[in-house]
Amino acid sequence: MQTSHHSVHDPICDMCNKHCKSFESLREHIAGPLTIVNCSSIFAERGCILCLKICSSVDSLMEHKEMCHLTTPQPIETVEIYHSED
C-alpha cells in the first residue's frame, strides 16, 4: 500500500474526503471540467462558491452565505502635500 503525504492544511472535499493540494484544485474537483458527478451535483445544490464548504441543507447554505462574504477593502485616504519653493 502506498503512503500518502497529506498535510492537515490541505483542503478536503466535504463529500468524498479527497485531499487536494490547493483550493484551486478543490474548486476544479467540485466545479471544474473533470468533476466527480456526485460531488459536483451536491456542491451545485448546497455549496458555497466563496469558501467551497458544502452545507447540510439549502437553508443552512442561505444562513452560511450571510456570514461568508468578501468585504470590499476600505479606500486608502489620500493626503495632499504642499511643497513650498524657497
ZIZI-V339634 format. One record per pair of residues at least 12 apart in sequence whose ideal C-beta (glycine too) atoms are under 10 Angstrom apart, sorted by the first residue. I is the first residue (numbers start at 0). J is the second residue. Records with the same first field share a line. If there is no record, write none. Layout:
I: J + J
This chain:
3: 18
4: 18
5: 18 + 19 + 20
6: 18 + 20
9: 21 + 22 + 24 + 25
10: 22 + 23 + 24 + 25 + 26 + 28 + 50 + 51
11: 25 + 28 + 51
12: 25 + 28 + 29 + 35 + 38 + 41 + 42 + 51 + 53
13: 25 + 29 + 38 + 41 + 42 + 45 + 46 + 51 + 52 + 53 + 54 + 55
14: 28 + 29 + 35 + 37 + 38 + 39 + 40 + 41 + 42 + 45 + 46 + 53
15: 28 + 29 + 35 + 37 + 38 + 41
17: 29 + 35 + 38
19: 51
22: 50 + 51
25: 38 + 51
26: 42 + 48 + 51
28: 42 + 51
29: 41 + 42 + 43 + 46 + 51 + 53
30: 42 + 43 + 46 + 48 + 51
38: 53
41: 53 + 54
44: 56 + 57 + 60
45: 57 + 58 + 59 + 60 + 63
46: 60 + 63
47: 60 + 63 + 64 + 66 + 67 + 68
48: 64 + 67
49: 63 + 64 + 67 + 68 + 69
50: 63 + 64 + 66 + 67 + 68 + 69
52: 67
